[in-house]
Amino acid sequence: MHRGQRRRRVTIKDVAAAAGVSYQTVSKVLNGQGSVAPETAQRIWEAARRLGYRPNVTARSLRKRATHLIGYSWYPISPDQTNPILDKFLSSAVRAAEEAGYHILLFPTEPDQDPADSYGRLVETNRVDGFILSTTNYDDPRIRYLLDAEVPFVAFGRSGPDLRFPYVDVDGRAGLRAAVHHLVEQGHRRIAFLGWPPSSRQGSARRNGYLEAMAQAGLPVDPEWIRVGEHRVTDGRRLTQELLALPQGRRPTAVAAVSDLLAIGAMQAARDAGLRLGAEFGVTGFDDTPGIQHLMPPLTSVRQPVWEAGQRIVEMLIALLRGETPEEREVLLEPRLIVRASSVKPGES
């Protein structure tokens, strides 16, 4: 091992893999809980000794030495950008935590940063009792680290199917289904989708909602109608310009976007092409960002119950910190489509 290189801590999942059992079984045996066959227990203890496994005493003692601080990190964005959804979520979480006698400790992290450096430092120095995660994605290293370290946390969002952990999430798939169903009700049959790259878990869920709604309506999906970009107005404008450049018979008459920024760009492109928004070209967004009701025309968007998510997450985490079992460990909240003029044809409702 090179000088300065951190040696990865052996976890109960490593012991489980070596012993050929589940990590839950390993946890029970090492903690003297439950009963297993003697040969299984012996195999687990031998694997633990061979790998040099040592229990994370610091993590286990967090509940006993309560700091009444909850760690929350975010990925920094450029100074010219804002994230009103996460701002509202944080405001909700802070209020719920303070009502329960806790405070939120904020710390920034980078997407490629080893969570053992940022989260581990707070765990090892006993500065927080647990964590709230947001902006989760597939195979999120923060989730894997906290699960292995046995540190209490609750996430705002899901991850890959192989990771089980407490979370509250918003059903983005249902939100896009509602948006597409609304556009179909307005008489649209050629509906395009503006999404994020496949690496985005949220973007993939919303794309699945679009595909499901089109199938439910019996409408074919032209591959050219699915466009992918970053979370920027300029990308929404460029992608919609590409859609409007398709031959007349393939050109979409409406766009369902995974974010309000992409939708605003789509509105700009439609206006540049001389199309009347709502009447000739429908646009829907996602997030119901503050201020979009003042656009000309106002933007139809999917509203997330972000405030409720912040409240529920703090309630779940505090229950875990108190050694209690939350009533629900996996909560999926329903969003609501807010219909405005950007997607409504005159005479339609």
GUVO-267167 format. One record per residue (C-alpha): residue number from 1; residue in three letters; x, y, z. Coordinates in nm, 4 decimals. Example, Ala and Ser with C-alpha at 12.3 -4.5 7.8 and 13.67 -1.06 7.14 Angstrom:
# residues 2
R/1/ALA/1.2300/-0.4500/0.7800
R/2/SER/1.3670/-0.1060/0.7140
***
This chain:
# residues 349
R/1/MET/0.0000/0.0000/0.0000
R/2/HIS/0.1409/0.3420/-0.0944
R/3/ARG/0.2260/0.5903/0.1755
R/4/GLY/-0.0767/0.8064/0.2597
R/5/GLN/-0.3201/0.5627/0.1010
R/6/ARG/-0.6119/0.4774/0.3288
R/7/ARG/-0.6690/0.1077/0.3842
R/8/ARG/-1.0317/0.0179/0.3317
R/9/ARG/-1.2031/-0.0947/0.6501
R/10/VAL/-1.3310/-0.4505/0.6472
R/11/THR/-1.7111/-0.4498/0.6779
R/12/ILE/-1.9675/-0.7081/0.7815
R/13/LYS/-2.0549/-0.7424/0.4137
R/14/ASP/-1.6976/-0.8570/0.3463
R/15/VAL/-1.7296/-1.1121/0.6264
R/16/ALA/-2.0665/-1.2246/0.4890
R/17/ALA/-1.9203/-1.2771/0.1419
R/18/ALA/-1.6291/-1.4774/0.2826
R/19/ALA/-1.8584/-1.6914/0.4987
R/20/GLY/-2.1230/-1.7377/0.2299
R/21/VAL/-2.4100/-1.5931/0.4354
R/22/SER/-2.6131/-1.2726/0.4449
R/23/TYR/-2.4725/-0.9671/0.6197
R/24/GLN/-2.7791/-0.9703/0.8489
R/25/THR/-2.6736/-1.3159/0.9707
R/26/VAL/-2.3195/-1.1924/1.0326
R/27/SER/-2.4509/-0.8961/1.2304
R/28/LYS/-2.6643/-1.1216/1.4508
R/29/VAL/-2.3777/-1.3619/1.5224
R/30/LEU/-2.1192/-1.0929/1.5979
R/31/ASN/-2.3628/-0.9076/1.8225
R/32/GLY/-2.4819/-1.2228/2.0010
R/33/GLN/-2.8381/-1.1845/1.8738
R/34/GLY/-3.0576/-1.4636/1.7407
R/35/SER/-2.9375/-1.8170/1.6786
R/36/VAL/-2.7789/-1.9937/1.3835
R/37/ALA/-2.6347/-2.3368/1.3271
R/38/PRO/-2.3065/-2.3880/1.5178
R/39/GLU/-2.1140/-2.4603/1.1971
R/40/THR/-2.2462/-2.1377/1.0426
R/41/ALA/-2.1425/-1.9347/1.3459
R/42/GLN/-1.7981/-2.0945/1.3420
R/43/ARG/-1.7589/-2.0135/0.9724
R/44/ILE/-1.8529/-1.6502/1.0388
R/45/TRP/-1.6079/-1.6107/1.3285
R/46/GLU/-1.3293/-1.7689/1.1257
R/47/ALA/-1.3977/-1.5361/0.8337
R/48/ALA/-1.4004/-1.2336/1.0676
R/49/ARG/-1.0647/-1.3320/1.2200
R/50/ARG/-0.9105/-1.4084/0.8804
R/51/LEU/-1.0147/-1.0726/0.7347
R/52/GLY/-0.9256/-0.8771/1.0455
R/53/TYR/-1.2786/-0.7452/1.0977
R/54/ARG/-1.3221/-0.4986/1.3823
R/55/PRO/-1.6654/-0.3596/1.4807
R/56/ASN/-1.7188/0.0106/1.4226
R/57/VAL/-1.7436/0.1027/1.7892
R/58/THR/-1.7626/0.4737/1.7094
R/59/ALA/-2.0688/0.4339/1.4913
R/60/ARG/-2.2434/0.2074/1.7410
R/61/SER/-2.1898/0.4513/2.0240
R/62/LEU/-2.3372/0.7514/1.8425
R/63/ARG/-2.6753/0.7035/2.0079
R/64/LYS/-2.5189/0.6968/2.3562
R/65/ARG/-2.3181/1.0190/2.3069
R/66/ALA/-2.5863/1.2279/2.1394
R/67/THR/-2.4768/1.5624/1.9951
R/68/HIS/-2.8266/1.6558/1.8730
R/69/LEU/-2.6667/1.7510/1.5431
R/70/ILE/-2.7709/1.6047/1.2055
R/71/GLY/-2.5269/1.6196/0.9171
R/72/TYR/-2.6490/1.7355/0.5748
R/73/SER/-2.4303/1.7823/0.2694
R/74/TRP/-2.4915/1.9087/-0.0799
R/75/TYR/-2.3042/1.9276/-0.4085
R/76/PRO/-2.1965/2.2922/-0.4655
R/77/ILE/-2.3306/2.4588/-0.7802
R/78/SER/-2.1985/2.7592/-0.9708
R/79/PRO/-2.2778/3.1036/-0.8237
R/80/ASP/-2.5146/3.1872/-1.1127
R/81/GLN/-2.7398/2.8863/-1.0455
R/82/THR/-3.0008/2.8130/-0.7808
R/83/ASN/-3.1813/2.5002/-0.6615
R/84/PRO/-3.5109/2.6163/-0.5079
R/85/ILE/-3.6306/2.2573/-0.4577
R/86/LEU/-3.3409/2.1644/-0.2290
R/87/ASP/-3.3615/2.5061/-0.0622
R/88/LYS/-3.7252/2.4395/0.0299
R/89/PHE/-3.6389/2.0866/0.1419
R/90/LEU/-3.3622/2.2151/0.3682
R/91/SER/-3.5905/2.4810/0.5188
R/92/SER/-3.8446/2.2111/0.6004
R/93/ALA/-3.5837/1.9777/0.7505
R/94/VAL/-3.4301/2.2553/0.9623
R/95/ARG/-3.7682/2.3504/1.1071
R/96/ALA/-3.8648/1.9897/1.1816
R/97/ALA/-3.5263/1.9213/1.3426
R/98/GLU/-3.5423/2.2289/1.5659
R/99/GLU/-3.8923/2.1372/1.6811
R/100/ALA/-3.7486/1.8022/1.7929
R/101/GLY/-3.4485/1.9589/1.9673
R/102/TYR/-3.1948/1.8958/1.6910
R/103/HIS/-2.9927/2.1212/1.4616
R/104/ILE/-2.8621/2.0691/1.1066
R/105/LEU/-2.4870/2.0783/1.0431
R/106/LEU/-2.4186/2.1731/0.6798
R/107/PHE/-2.1077/2.0653/0.4921
R/108/PRO/-2.0337/2.0648/0.1167
R/109/THR/-1.9009/1.7624/-0.0720
R/110/GLU/-1.7978/1.6986/-0.4302
R/111/PRO/-1.9562/1.4191/-0.6415
R/112/ASP/-1.6208/1.2394/-0.6794
R/113/GLN/-1.5152/1.2827/-0.3166
R/114/ASP/-1.4619/0.9701/-0.1070
R/115/PRO/-1.7402/0.9715/0.1558
R/116/ALA/-1.4939/0.8186/0.4029
R/117/ASP/-1.3168/1.1561/0.3995
R/118/SER/-1.6126/1.3905/0.4450
R/119/TYR/-1.8702/1.1763/0.6267
R/120/GLY/-1.6079/0.9634/0.7991
R/121/ARG/-1.4442/1.2656/0.9575
R/122/LEU/-1.7713/1.3669/1.1212
R/123/VAL/-1.8422/1.0109/1.2355
R/124/GLU/-1.4975/0.9485/1.3813
R/125/THR/-1.4988/1.2779/1.5732
R/126/ASN/-1.8534/1.2234/1.7047
R/127/ARG/-1.9793/1.5550/1.5699
R/128/VAL/-2.3182/1.4321/1.4484
R/129/ASP/-2.5761/1.1723/1.5488
R/130/GLY/-2.6819/1.0856/1.1945
R/131/PHE/-2.7178/1.2137/0.8409
R/132/ILE/-2.9712/1.3317/0.5854
R/133/LEU/-2.8787/1.2631/0.2227
R/134/SER/-3.0203/1.4297/-0.0865
R/135/THR/-2.9591/1.4149/-0.4638
R/136/THR/-2.9070/1.0386/-0.4431
R/137/ASN/-2.8183/0.8366/-0.7498
R/138/TYR/-2.7452/0.4811/-0.8641
R/139/ASP/-2.4805/0.3011/-0.6535
R/140/ASP/-2.4436/0.6104/-0.4391
R/141/PRO/-2.1104/0.5758/-0.2530
R/142/ARG/-2.2406/0.7780/0.0430
R/143/ILE/-2.5195/0.5257/0.0985
R/144/ARG/-2.2813/0.2300/0.0770
R/145/TYR/-2.0403/0.3953/0.3193
R/146/LEU/-2.3044/0.4781/0.5809
R/147/LEU/-2.4625/0.1325/0.5571
R/148/ASP/-2.1251/-0.0344/0.6053
R/149/ALA/-2.0331/0.2024/0.8885
R/150/GLU/-2.3722/0.1339/1.0528
R/151/VAL/-2.4447/0.5060/1.0910
R/152/PRO/-2.8110/0.6184/1.1076
R/153/PHE/-2.9311/0.8133/0.8037
R/154/VAL/-3.2385/0.8796/0.5914
R/155/ALA/-3.2229/0.9805/0.2260
R/156/PHE/-3.4315/1.2141/0.0142
R/157/GLY/-3.4372/0.9837/-0.2879
R/158/ARG/-3.3725/0.6234/-0.3823
R/159/SER/-3.0694/0.4433/-0.5280
R/160/GLY/-3.0055/0.1090/-0.6971
R/161/PRO/-3.2310/-0.1925/-0.6294
R/162/ASP/-2.9582/-0.3736/-0.4337
R/163/LEU/-2.9395/-0.1035/-0.1654
R/164/ARG/-3.2044/-0.1109/0.1097
R/165/PHE/-3.2147/0.1906/0.3378
R/166/PRO/-3.4687/0.4336/0.4845
R/167/TYR/-3.5796/0.7016/0.2392
R/168/VAL/-3.8518/0.9433/0.1369
R/169/ASP/-3.8864/1.0049/-0.2348
R/170/VAL/-4.1253/1.1692/-0.4800
R/171/ASP/-4.2764/0.9498/-0.7517
R/172/GLY/-4.1294/1.1185/-1.0592
R/173/ARG/-4.2633/0.8444/-1.2815
R/174/ALA/-4.6193/0.9262/-1.1749
R/175/GLY/-4.5516/1.2956/-1.2283
R/176/LEU/-4.4500/1.2495/-1.5927
R/177/ARG/-4.7415/1.0146/-1.6511
R/178/ALA/-4.9770/1.2873/-1.5328
R/179/ALA/-4.8120/1.5463/-1.7581
R/180/VAL/-4.8364/1.3253/-2.0674
R/181/HIS/-5.1965/1.2230/-1.9928
R/182/HIS/-5.2825/1.5923/-1.9706
R/183/LEU/-5.1208/1.6636/-2.3092
R/184/VAL/-5.3100/1.3708/-2.4616
R/185/GLU/-5.6340/1.5151/-2.3217
R/186/GLN/-5.5458/1.8396/-2.4995
R/187/GLY/-5.5468/1.6518/-2.8277
R/188/HIS/-5.1725/1.5991/-2.8745
R/189/ARG/-5.0555/1.2760/-3.0356
R/190/ARG/-4.6920/1.3560/-3.1146
R/191/ILE/-4.5440/1.4285/-2.7715
R/192/ALA/-4.1678/1.4611/-2.7218
R/193/PHE/-3.9633/1.4154/-2.4062
R/194/LEU/-3.6774/1.6338/-2.2817
R/195/GLY/-3.4724/1.4392/-2.0281
R/196/TRP/-3.1422/1.4066/-1.8488
R/197/PRO/-2.8593/1.1596/-1.9252
R/198/PRO/-2.9243/0.7889/-1.8428
R/199/SER/-2.6883/0.8162/-1.5457
R/200/SER/-2.9542/1.0220/-1.3653
R/201/ARG/-3.1807/0.8033/-1.1505
R/202/GLN/-3.4473/1.0731/-1.1282
R/203/GLY/-3.4272/1.1334/-1.5015
R/204/SER/-3.4673/0.7626/-1.5765
R/205/ALA/-3.7752/0.7364/-1.3539
R/206/ARG/-3.9378/1.0335/-1.5256
R/207/ARG/-3.8539/0.8972/-1.8694
R/208/ASN/-4.0211/0.5675/-1.7730
R/209/GLY/-4.3305/0.7648/-1.6748
R/210/TYR/-4.3364/0.9286/-2.0172
R/211/LEU/-4.3043/0.5932/-2.1960
R/212/GLU/-4.5741/0.4346/-1.9788
R/213/ALA/-4.8191/0.7180/-2.0433
R/214/MET/-4.7616/0.7065/-2.4197
R/215/ALA/-4.8189/0.3297/-2.4169
R/216/GLN/-5.1339/0.3669/-2.2065
R/217/ALA/-5.2650/0.6184/-2.4598
R/218/GLY/-5.1846/0.3814/-2.7469
R/219/LEU/-4.9422/0.6324/-2.8994
R/220/PRO/-4.6186/0.5325/-3.0743
R/221/VAL/-4.2915/0.6928/-2.9648
R/222/ASP/-4.0591/0.8077/-3.2401
R/223/PRO/-3.6981/0.7656/-3.1157
R/224/GLU/-3.6298/1.1181/-3.2446
R/225/TRP/-3.8752/1.2538/-2.9888
R/226/ILE/-3.6571/1.1541/-2.6912
R/227/ARG/-3.3880/1.4171/-2.6391
R/228/VAL/-3.1330/1.4356/-2.3583
R/229/GLY/-2.9529/1.7374/-2.2170
R/230/GLU/-2.8266/1.9013/-1.9015
R/231/HIS/-3.0337/2.0950/-1.6489
R/232/ARG/-3.0153/2.4247/-1.8410
R/233/VAL/-3.2512/2.6553/-2.0303
R/234/THR/-3.0076/2.6647/-2.3213
R/235/ASP/-3.0255/2.2866/-2.3564
R/236/GLY/-3.4046/2.2907/-2.3549
R/237/ARG/-3.4036/2.5520/-2.6288
R/238/ARG/-3.1490/2.3672/-2.8440
R/239/LEU/-3.3186/2.0295/-2.8082
R/240/THR/-3.6593/2.1714/-2.8961
R/241/GLN/-3.5144/2.3463/-3.1999
R/242/GLU/-3.3927/2.0055/-3.3136
R/243/LEU/-3.7421/1.8612/-3.2600
R/244/LEU/-3.9066/2.1402/-3.4575
R/245/ALA/-3.6627/2.0823/-3.7433
R/246/LEU/-3.8026/1.7318/-3.8025
R/247/PRO/-4.0203/1.6716/-4.1111
R/248/GLN/-4.3783/1.7952/-4.0782
R/249/GLY/-4.5262/1.4482/-4.0252
R/250/ARG/-4.2824/1.3650/-3.7420
R/251/ARG/-4.2625/1.7045/-3.5773
R/252/PRO/-4.3962/1.6980/-3.2172
R/253/THR/-4.6785/1.9265/-3.1181
R/254/ALA/-4.5954/1.9098/-2.7471
R/255/VAL/-4.3033/1.8538/-2.5108
R/256/ALA/-4.2950/1.7020/-2.1600
R/257/ALA/-3.9731/1.8032/-1.9816
R/258/VAL/-3.8097/1.6596/-1.6692
R/259/SER/-3.7409/2.0069/-1.5297
R/260/ASP/-3.8738/2.3603/-1.5499
R/261/LEU/-3.5436/2.4906/-1.6882
R/262/LEU/-3.5646/2.2550/-1.9868
R/263/ALA/-3.9314/2.3470/-2.0292
R/264/ILE/-3.8540/2.7196/-2.0315
R/265/GLY/-3.5990/2.6564/-2.3076
R/266/ALA/-3.8648/2.4626/-2.4997
R/267/MET/-4.1014/2.7584/-2.4693
R/268/GLN/-3.8349/2.9909/-2.6079
R/269/ALA/-3.7722/2.7629/-2.9072
R/270/ALA/-4.1436/2.7345/-2.9836
R/271/ARG/-4.1853/3.1110/-2.9647
R/272/ASP/-3.8818/3.1598/-3.1910
R/273/ALA/-4.0494/2.9285/-3.4451
R/274/GLY/-4.3611/3.1438/-3.4442
R/275/LEU/-4.5756/2.8886/-3.2606
R/276/ARG/-4.8442/2.9948/-3.0145
R/277/LEU/-4.7781/2.8253/-2.6824
R/278/GLY/-5.0732/2.6257/-2.5627
R/279/ALA/-5.2742/2.6704/-2.8794
R/280/GLU/-5.0204/2.5229/-3.1242
R/281/PHE/-4.7449/2.3807/-2.9059
R/282/GLY/-4.7879/2.2439/-2.5540
R/283/VAL/-4.5131/2.2459/-2.2892
R/284/THR/-4.5003/2.0959/-1.9390
R/285/GLY/-4.2193/2.1137/-1.6837
R/286/PHE/-4.1344/1.9528/-1.3529
R/287/ASP/-4.0707/2.1051/-1.0049
R/288/ASP/-4.3162/2.3982/-1.0135
R/289/THR/-4.0264/2.6368/-0.9547
R/290/PRO/-4.1235/2.9663/-0.7869
R/291/GLY/-4.1884/3.2314/-1.0510
R/292/ILE/-4.2955/3.0096/-1.3419
R/293/GLN/-4.6557/3.1170/-1.2879
R/294/HIS/-4.5463/3.4642/-1.4032
R/295/LEU/-4.4039/3.3515/-1.7387
R/296/MET/-4.5901/3.4420/-2.0572
R/297/PRO/-4.7740/3.2127/-2.0746
R/298/PRO/-4.7535/3.0574/-1.7257
R/299/LEU/-4.5864/2.7146/-1.7282
R/300/THR/-4.7699/2.3920/-1.6477
R/301/SER/-4.5513/2.1914/-1.4094
R/302/VAL/-4.5409/1.8956/-1.1696
R/303/ARG/-4.5318/2.0112/-0.8069
R/304/GLN/-4.3342/1.7960/-0.5634
R/305/PRO/-4.4407/1.7731/-0.1962
R/306/VAL/-4.0940/1.8855/-0.0904
R/307/TRP/-4.1972/2.0389/0.2409
R/308/GLU/-4.3672/1.7164/0.3471
R/309/ALA/-4.0579/1.5199/0.2404
R/310/GLY/-3.8356/1.7268/0.4699
R/311/GLN/-4.0710/1.6786/0.7637
R/312/ARG/-4.1060/1.3033/0.7100
R/313/ILE/-3.7310/1.2474/0.6729
R/314/VAL/-3.6483/1.4213/0.9986
R/315/GLU/-3.9209/1.2259/1.1800
R/316/MET/-3.7805/0.8977/1.0473
R/317/LEU/-3.4221/0.9846/1.1361
R/318/ILE/-3.5026/1.0935/1.4895
R/319/ALA/-3.6947/0.7691/1.5427
R/320/LEU/-3.3837/0.5771/1.4350
R/321/LEU/-3.1624/0.7861/1.6641
R/322/ARG/-3.3902/0.7017/1.9552
R/323/GLY/-3.3630/0.3323/1.8808
R/324/GLU/-3.7205/0.3153/1.7570
R/325/THR/-3.8537/0.1536/1.4407
R/326/PRO/-4.0142/0.4081/1.2044
R/327/GLU/-4.3681/0.3260/1.0944
R/328/GLU/-4.2390/0.3301/0.7364
R/329/ARG/-3.8835/0.3000/0.6095
R/330/GLU/-3.9568/0.3500/0.2395
R/331/VAL/-4.1963/0.6361/0.1631
R/332/LEU/-4.3014/0.7376/-0.1886
R/333/LEU/-4.4935/1.0655/-0.2099
R/334/GLU/-4.7275/1.1561/-0.4963
R/335/PRO/-4.6631/1.4783/-0.6900
R/336/ARG/-4.9397/1.6942/-0.8397
R/337/LEU/-4.9717/1.8441/-1.1871
R/338/ILE/-5.0426/2.2186/-1.1791
R/339/VAL/-5.2080/2.3057/-1.5108
R/340/ARG/-5.1423/2.6499/-1.6597
R/341/ALA/-5.1698/2.8112/-2.0014
R/342/SER/-4.8479/2.6722/-2.1566
R/343/SER/-5.0181/2.3384/-2.2209
R/344/VAL/-5.3854/2.4269/-2.2614
R/345/LYS/-5.5502/2.4677/-2.6009
R/346/PRO/-5.8250/2.7312/-2.6260
R/347/GLY/-6.1596/2.5656/-2.5617
R/348/GLU/-5.9948/2.2660/-2.3879
R/349/SER/-5.9759/2.2059/-2.0125
***
